[in-house]
Amino acid sequence: MSDASSLPLALSQGDPAGIGPDIALTAWLRRAETKLPPFVYIGDPKVLAVRARQLEIEVPVRECTVEAAVSTFAQAFPVLPVPAGIDVVAGEPHVATAKGTIAAIETAVSLCMSGKASAVVTNPIAKSVLYEAGFGFPGHTEFLADLVKRATGTNPRSVMMLAGPKLRAVPVTVHIPVKDVAPALTEALIVDTARIVAHDLKSRFGLERPRLAVAGLNPHAGESGTMGLEDQDIIHPAVRKLRDEGIDAFGPLPADTMFHEDARARYDVALCMYHDQALIPVKALDFDESVNVTLGLPFVRTSPDHGTAFGIAGAGIARETSLVAALKLAADLSRHGASTS
């Protein structure tokens, strides 16, 4: 297996009707300015060519093998071709592209698992489009874990972390309705999630003793049981168990006082109980630079922390900042070696 620093990142196209092609093209154009690590784009080169013309930018798109991507990157935009399925129109998602979108993700994972790419970086997908085509996963995170299971026979527990310059946050429950959060929370789920977070912050992010701030579920962390029992009956015992294991976790903390500047200085990651409790503060603080990182996998995976933005695809106003951050973080994390779940 080659050294990670000599391998390209595997960048999947995402939904080709969204801003994935836009931000990939503009990120490549700024490669010298941002010191962008080399990547190979997995997607349809015809979509890229059409989008470049629409954006009125000149980008030499070159089909190549993954082995040639690094040497190609300085002169041309390297593409490992995966057909989109139809003639793609910016801003107009179509179910016919779902097969290519899924194939791009599968190819990126396969390249990493075989040691031909250093990390997976995924452009945004439209879950509704994939669901229409029979996609059976809530999102990227769960699909990536399933691909690892198929390849290795192991069943990794993948964990979503949003990481920005000012805040890292992990939702314990992810893509479920708010009404289902409390029934889904268990001591074991919190402990298992925290173990993976602590492990990967140490092994990938280089934090010798990560500090985990654990949010409460209810207002004021339950106010001694007067606003719900989950904090004292589920979250507090989970924190106690983590501390007994030597993990520097503390809480449950009232979520409304966890995210101001002084509070953030006391921890390395916020462990939150549901999706928006984690994502709202990250996006409020670091919208253009936050990155979605999947922990618990045997390879690094990052993604821009935004959606497909069909409404601005092809308009020339999509900002590539989060994708650049995702590519640079993926390269940095891959140098720390393989993670175990």
N, C-alpha and C positions, 0 to 999 in steps of 0.2 A: 504494500500500500504506500502511495506517495505521501510526502509531507503535506499537511493541510495548506501551508502557505504557498505551495506550488500548484494548487488545484483551483479551478474556477468555482464560484458559487453557482448553484443551479437555481435559476429564476423562472418560476412558472408564470404563464401568461395571465392567469386569472380569467375573468370574463372578458373576451376580446372586444365586446361592445362598450365596455367601461373605460376607465381612465388608465388601466394597466399599461396598454401600449404607449399612451401619452407620456406617463411618468418614467417608463423604462427608457424611452427615446431621449427625453430631456435629461435624465440622469446620466446617460452615456455621453451626451454632449458636454456635460460639466465634469467629466471624469478626471481631468487634470486639476481643475480648480478644487474639487472636493476630495481628491486622492482616493477615488473610488476603487475598491478591489475588483478584479476581473470577474465577470460572470458570463455564463452562457444562458441565453434566453430560450426557453422551451415553448414554442408556439408557432403560429403561422407567419412566415416572412411576408406573405402578400398583405396581410392585415397591417403589418408594420409599415410597409411601403406606402400603402394607401393613407394611413394615418399621418405619416411624415409629410406627405403632400398636403393633406388637409391642414396640418399645423404650420405649413410653410417653413419647414426646416429641412436641411440636407443632412441625411444620415445614411452612410453606406452600409446597407444590411447585407450580411454575408452568411450564407449557410455553411456550416462546418461541423466537424465532429467535436465531441466534448474534449478530446485530447488536443485539438487545435485552438480551443477557445482562448486560452491565455495569450498565446502568441498573436492571435487575431485581434484581441481586444483594443490594442493601442491604435490600430488603423481602421477597424470596421466593427460594426455591431454584430457579435456572433450569435447565430441562431441555430438551434437544433430543431429541425422542422417537425411540427405536429399540425396537421390540417385543422382549420377551424370548423369545417363542415359545410359552411355556406359563405356567400359573400357578405361580410360583416359590415353593418352600418353603425357608425359611432352613435351611441345613445339609444340604440334599438336592440335590446337583448332578445335572443331567440333560443328556443329549446334545442334546436339543431346543433348549437355550439357546445352543448353540455358534454358530449362524448370527448371532444378535443380538450375541454377544460380539465376534465377528470384525468385524461391521459397525460396531460402536461404535469399534473401533480404526481401521478404514479411514476412517470419517467424521472422527475427530480429526486424522488425518494430512492428509486432504484440506483441512480447514479451515486448517491451518497452511501447507500448500503454496500455498494460494490467498490467503494473507495476511489471513484472517478471524479467526484465533486466533494468540496469541503463542507458544504452546508446547503440547506434548502431555504430559499426565500420565496414566499408566495405572494403574488399579486392578488388583489381582492376578487372574490367570487360573489355571484348573486345566488344565494341559497334557493330562492324561489324558482329560479330557472333550473337548477340542478334537481330540485324536488320534483319538478314537472317531468323530468327525465327518469325518475325513479331512484335518485340518490338517497341512500338510507341513513345519512348521518347528520347530526345537528350542525356541523361545521367542519372546518379544516382540522381542528384539534383532534376530534374523535376519528376522523378519516385517517389521519396520519398514524394514530395508534393502531388502527385496524390494518394498515399496510405493513406495519412492523410485525404484527401478529402473523400475518400471512407469510411474511418472509422468514421469520425466525421460530414461529411456534410459541413464542412467549406472548404474554398479554400485558403490555406496558400500561401504566396508569399515567396518562398525559395530563399536564396541568398548564393552564393558560396564565401567563404573566404579562402585564402591560408595563413597559419600562420606558421612562422618560428621564431627562436630565434632572428633574426635581422630585420624581416619585416613581417607585415600583409598587405595583399592587396586583394581588392575586384573588380572583373570585373562587370561593370554595364550591359553590354551585354556579353553573354557567348558563346554558341556554335552556332555561325552564321558566315558566310563568312565575310571577312574584307570589301568587297564591300557593304555589307548590314548594316554595323555599323552606319554610319552617318544617313541614313534614319530611323533607329530604335531608335536613341537617342531622348528622349523627356525630357522636364523639369520634368514632373510627374514621369517618370521612375527613374531619378537620385534622386529626392527627396524621393520617396518611398523606394528605395534601401538604401539610407543614413539613413533614419529613422530606418529601421530594423537593420542596422549595429550598429548605436548608441545605440539602445535599448539592443541588445544582448551583446555588449561590456560592458555595464553597469551591466546587470542582470547576465551574465554568467562569464565574465572575471573580474568583480569587479572593473572596471574603473569608478570612480564617474562622470567624465566629459570627455568622449572620444574626442580626437582631430582627425578630419577627414581632410586629405589633398586631395583635389580633382584635378585630373589630367585634363589637356586640351586634346582635341582630336587631334588637328593639331600641326604641328611644331611650337615651341615658343608660344603655346596656342593661335594660330591664328594670332599673330603679329598684334593686333588691327584690325583684319578683312582682312588683306592683304593675309592671307594664309587660308582662310575659315572663315565662319560666325558662325559655331556651337558654338564656345567657348563664343562669346559675346552674341549670341542670345538665347542659350539654357543652357549652363553650368553655366555661370555667374548668370543668374536669379535664377537658382536652388540653387546655393550657398547662394544667398541673402535670399531666402525663408527659407532655413534651419537655417540661423543665426537669422532670425526673430522669428523662433520657439524655439530658445534657444540652438540649436545644434552648437557645436564649429567646424564649417566647414570653410575652406578657399580655395581659388582658383578662377578660374582654373590656374594651375601651368604648366609650361613647363615640359613635362614628362622626358626630357633628363637631368634635374637637380634635380629630386625629390628623387633619390635613393642612393645618396652618404651618407656617414656616418653622416655628420653634418646635412644634410637635414632630415634624418630619425629621428634624435633626437627631431624634432619639432612636430612630430605627432604620433598617435597611430595606424592609419590605413591609407593606401592609397586607395582612391576610383578611380578606373581606368575605362576608357571608353570601353575597349574591352579586350578580353581574353588574348592575348599575352602581352599586355601592363602591365597586372597584374602578369602573371605567369612567364614571363622571368626574371624579377628582383628577385622574390622570389626564383626561382630555381637556379639562378646564385649565390645567397647569401647563401642559406640554403638547397641545394638539398637533402642531406641525412636526414635532420631533419624537413623539412617542412611538414605540415599537411593540408589536405583539410577539412574544417569545413563548414557544412551547417547551416546557420542562418535562423531564422524565423519559425522553426518547433517547435512542442510541446515536442520534445525530442532532446537530443544531438546526432549529427551524425558527425563522423570524418572518415578520410580515409588516407592511405598513399598517398603522392603526387607524384605518379609515375604510370606507366602503368603495363600491364601484363608481359612484358619482355619475350615473348615466346622464344626468342633466347637463354636465359640462364636458363630457367626452368629446374630443375633437375640437373644442372651442379655444384651446391654447391658454387656458387659465388654470389648469390643474397644477398643483405644486408638487414637485418631486421630493420635497424635503424629507418626508417620512420614509419613503422608499430608500433614499440615500442613507438615512440613519439605520434602516433595517439591514441593508447590505453591509454597511461598515460594522455594525454590531455582530452580524453573523460571522464575518471574517475574524473579528476579535475573539469571539467565543469559541470558534472552531480550533483555535490555537491552544486551548486549554485541555484538549483531549476528549475522548468519548465519555459521555455521561451514561450512568446506569440508572434504571428505574427502581 
